[in-house]
Amino acid sequence: MRINYDAATDSLYLHLAERASVDSDGVVDGLVLDCDVSGALVGIDVQHASKKTDIHQLALSHLPLTRLEAA
């Protein structure tokens, strides 16, 4: 899983899988779910993220991480 923030568009994207998105569904204003060809969820797009969450802080807990990267 990867998390990316784009300051130019104020969009926070959670990449849940490394598969291509072929369909998107806006579930509520500013929240878009991306699905692959089989309908499985592959990503979550939070638009206007800085207005909806504190993008300056990330807390991870109880995750079975084997590798953590920062870019």
RACOR-V888102 format. One record per backbone hydrogen bond with DSSP energy under -1.0 kcal/mol. CO is the residue of the C=O (numbers start at 1). NH is the residue of the N-H. E is the energy in kcal/mol with one decimal. If there is no record, write none. Layout:
CO,NH,E ; CO,NH,E
This chain:
2,15,-3.1 ; 4,13,-3.3 ; 6,10,-1.3 ; 6,11,-1.7 ; 10,49,-2.5 ; 11,6,-2.7 ; 12,46,-3.2 ; 13,4,-2.7 ; 14,44,-1.8 ; 15,2,-1.9 ; 23,35,-3.0 ; 25,33,-2.6 ; 28,31,-2.4 ; 30,47,-2.9 ; 31,27,-1.7 ; 31,28,-1.0 ; 32,45,-3.0 ; 33,25,-2.4 ; 34,42,-3.0 ; 34,43,-1.5 ; 35,22,-2.8 ; 35,23,-1.6 ; 36,39,-1.9 ; 40,36,-2.5 ; 42,16,-2.1 ; 42,17,-1.5 ; 43,34,-2.9 ; 44,14,-2.8 ; 45,32,-2.5 ; 46,12,-2.5 ; 48,51,-1.4 ; 49,52,-1.3 ; 49,53,-2.1 ; 53,55,-1.2 ; 54,57,-1.3 ; 63,65,-2.1
